[in-house]
Every structure is written in structure tokens, then in C-alpha cells.
């Protein structure tokens, strides 16, 4: 009798990042490097999870798709409301990208715009195994900004990879707080 085929293990890489990027191509290369490093760890299939706000979110989603990762989209608002953040030409590109998503989910139906963005970022953190952030280290420029989402991920002890949008270099905080606590308890 043949050994049963094991079921695949899936891990989710979530994303948050700035809307304004000076070097989108450099950020895309850094995102690709991080995603390839995660995939190289083996033992799991990675699924990307992000919104499609202008800037880094779109860079992440397009890079994940180009690398062949499955991708799920979270929208902070219903499409009819979310599209107000884009020019008609840019929204057309977003709609094309959303058609490639394995799943599209709206996070907030009736929240204020800022609260919807915060809810979307927090839901991304809640659903991911690792969060990738394109973040300059500065305070959030509005409710739901990248800094708030990074702080929330750190509060939960979520493994985190931060890409500096100026240098495109990344640093990792891949050992979660829960992992470190368990390790300390086992060493006693």
C-alpha cells in the first residue's frame, strides 16, 4: 500500500506599505527577494494577502502574482467607494489585478474611510503568518497608516519583514514573541 500523500501546508504572507514610493522598481525587487526567501524556507506553499491601494500594495500584489503565488485581496471599502481613491485609468488596472485574485473580500461596509483602512490593515495582520511592510520608520500620516499596522503586528508578536522604501533593504523580525516565550520556557 502506497503511503498517503500529505496535504500541503499553506502559509500566508500579508502586506502593508506606503502609497508614495520614490523607487517602485527597487521596492518591487526587494519584495521579490523577500517572497523568494520565504518560499525558499520550504515546507509550505505561500499565499499572498494584501489590499490594492495605490503604491506599495499594488507593487506587492503584482510581484506576488508575477512569482506565481496565489493572492487574496482585502478591500477596505466596497469597490464602488474604494475606486474614488484612483483615477479611472488606475482603477482599470486595479480591476484587472483583482480579476487575478483567488478571493476578494471587503473588510468594512459602513466604517469611515480611515477606520476602514485601519480595519483592513489589522485584518491583514490577523490573517497572516508573516507580515511584509514597506515602511520608512516614520509615524503614520493618518489613521490606518503603515506605522499603525506595523505596531499592531509587533503587539501580536507577528513575524515581520520591513523593507525600507528609500534603500530597498530589508530587515527581519521573523521570530514571534510566542516562539521566544516557548523557547525560554523550554530552556528552564
C-alpha positions as CSV (number, residue, x, y, z in Angstrom):
1,X,0.0,0.0,0.0
2,X,1.4,3.4,-1.0
3,X,1.9,6.0,1.7
4,X,-0.8,8.6,1.7
5,X,0.1,11.9,0.1
6,X,0.4,14.6,2.8
7,X,-1.8,17.6,2.5
8,X,0.0,20.7,1.6
9,X,0.8,23.2,4.3
10,X,-0.2,26.8,3.5
11,X,1.3,29.9,5.0
12,X,0.0,33.5,4.4
13,X,2.3,36.4,3.8
14,X,0.4,39.6,4.5
15,X,1.4,43.1,3.3
16,X,1.2,46.7,4.3
17,X,3.1,49.7,2.8
18,X,3.2,53.3,1.8
19,X,1.2,54.8,-1.0
20,X,4.0,57.1,-2.2
21,X,7.2,55.4,-3.4
22,X,10.2,57.1,-4.9
23,X,11.5,53.9,-6.4
24,X,8.7,51.4,-7.2
25,X,11.0,49.2,-9.2
26,X,13.5,49.0,-6.3
27,X,10.7,48.2,-3.9
28,X,9.4,45.5,-6.4
29,X,12.9,43.9,-6.5
30,X,13.1,43.9,-2.6
31,X,9.6,42.4,-2.4
32,X,10.5,39.7,-4.9
33,X,13.7,38.9,-2.8
34,X,11.7,38.6,0.4
35,X,9.0,36.4,-1.2
36,X,11.7,34.2,-2.7
37,X,13.4,33.9,0.7
38,X,10.1,32.9,2.3
39,X,9.4,30.3,-0.4
40,X,13.0,29.0,0.0
41,X,12.3,28.1,3.6
42,X,10.4,25.1,2.2
43,X,7.7,23.0,3.8
44,X,4.9,25.3,2.9
45,X,3.1,26.9,0.0
46,X,2.8,30.6,0.4
47,X,-0.3,32.7,-0.3
48,X,-0.1,36.5,-0.6
49,X,-2.7,38.7,1.1
50,X,-3.0,42.4,0.6
51,X,-5.1,45.3,-0.3
52,X,-4.7,47.1,-3.6
53,X,-4.2,50.7,-2.5
54,X,-2.1,52.8,-4.8
55,X,1.7,52.5,-4.3
56,X,3.3,49.6,-2.4
57,X,0.1,47.4,-2.1
58,X,-0.1,47.3,-5.9
59,X,3.7,46.6,-6.2
60,X,3.3,43.7,-3.7
61,X,0.3,42.1,-5.4
62,X,1.8,42.4,-8.9
63,X,5.1,40.9,-7.7
64,X,3.4,38.0,-5.9
65,X,1.4,37.2,-9.0
66,X,4.5,37.5,-11.2
67,X,6.2,35.0,-9.0
68,X,3.3,32.6,-9.2
69,X,2.0,33.0,-5.7
70,X,-1.7,32.7,-5.1
71,X,-3.1,36.0,-4.0
72,X,-6.1,37.1,-2.0
73,X,-7.3,40.7,-1.9
74,X,-8.7,42.6,1.0
75,X,-10.5,45.8,0.2
76,X,-11.1,48.4,2.9
77,X,-14.3,49.5,1.3
78,X,-16.8,48.2,-1.3
79,X,-15.4,48.7,-4.8
80,X,-17.8,51.5,-5.6
81,X,-16.4,53.5,-2.7
82,X,-12.8,52.3,-3.0
83,X,-12.5,53.3,-6.6
84,X,-12.7,57.0,-5.5
85,X,-9.1,56.7,-4.4
86,X,-8.0,56.1,-8.0
87,X,-8.0,57.8,-11.4
88,X,-10.3,56.0,-13.9
89,X,-7.2,54.6,-15.7
90,X,-5.6,53.4,-12.5
91,X,-8.8,51.8,-11.3
92,X,-9.0,49.9,-14.6
93,X,-5.6,48.4,-13.8
94,X,-6.8,47.5,-10.3
95,X,-9.9,45.8,-11.7
96,X,-7.6,43.7,-14.0
97,X,-5.5,42.7,-11.0
98,X,-8.5,41.9,-8.8
99,X,-9.7,39.5,-11.5
100,X,-6.5,37.5,-10.8
101,X,-7.2,37.2,-7.1
102,X,-8.2,33.8,-5.7
103,X,-10.6,35.6,-3.4
104,X,-11.6,39.3,-2.9
105,X,-13.1,40.3,0.4
106,X,-14.4,43.7,1.6
107,X,-13.5,44.3,5.2
108,X,-15.6,47.3,6.1
109,X,-19.1,48.1,4.7
110,X,-20.1,51.1,6.7
111,X,-17.0,52.4,8.5
112,X,-15.4,55.8,7.9
113,X,-12.7,55.8,5.2
114,X,-9.9,56.0,7.8
115,X,-11.4,53.3,10.0
116,X,-11.9,51.1,7.0
117,X,-8.2,51.4,6.1
118,X,-7.2,50.6,9.7
119,X,-9.6,47.6,9.8
120,X,-8.2,46.3,6.5
121,X,-4.6,46.6,7.8
122,X,-5.5,44.9,11.1
123,X,-7.4,42.1,9.3
124,X,-4.3,41.5,7.1
125,X,-2.2,41.1,10.3
126,X,-4.8,38.8,11.9
127,X,-4.9,36.5,8.8
128,X,-1.1,36.3,8.0
129,X,1.7,34.2,9.3
130,X,4.3,36.8,8.3
131,X,3.8,40.5,7.6
132,X,5.9,42.3,5.0
133,X,5.9,46.1,5.4
134,X,7.3,48.7,3.1
135,X,7.8,51.3,5.8
136,X,10.2,54.2,6.3
137,X,10.1,54.0,10.1
138,X,8.1,57.3,10.4
139,X,4.9,57.7,12.3
140,X,1.6,57.1,10.5
141,X,0.4,60.1,8.4
142,X,-3.2,59.1,9.1
143,X,-5.4,56.6,10.8
144,X,-4.7,53.1,9.4
145,X,-1.2,54.1,8.1
146,X,1.7,51.7,7.8
147,X,3.2,52.6,11.2
148,X,-0.1,51.7,13.0
149,X,-0.2,48.3,11.2
150,X,3.4,47.5,12.0
151,X,2.8,48.4,15.6
152,X,-0.2,46.1,15.7
153,X,1.8,43.3,14.2
154,X,4.5,43.8,16.8
155,X,2.0,43.9,19.5
156,X,0.7,40.5,18.4
157,X,4.2,39.2,18.0
158,X,3.7,38.6,14.3
159,X,6.9,37.8,12.4
160,X,7.7,40.9,10.4
161,X,9.9,41.8,7.4
162,X,10.4,45.5,6.9
163,X,11.6,46.9,3.6
164,X,13.0,50.4,3.7
165,X,11.4,52.2,0.7
166,X,14.4,54.5,0.3
167,X,17.2,51.9,0.2
168,X,15.0,48.8,-0.7
169,X,17.0,46.9,2.0
170,X,15.0,44.7,4.4
171,X,15.3,43.6,8.0
172,X,13.5,40.7,9.6
173,X,11.8,40.1,12.8
174,X,10.9,36.5,12.0
175,X,10.8,35.1,15.5
176,X,7.5,35.8,17.0
177,X,7.1,36.6,20.7
178,X,5.2,33.3,21.2
179,X,8.2,31.4,19.8
180,X,10.6,33.2,22.0
181,X,8.5,32.7,25.2
182,X,8.2,28.9,24.4
183,X,11.9,28.7,23.8
184,X,12.6,30.4,27.1
185,X,10.3,28.1,28.9
186,X,11.9,25.0,27.4
187,X,15.4,26.2,28.3
188,X,14.4,26.4,32.0
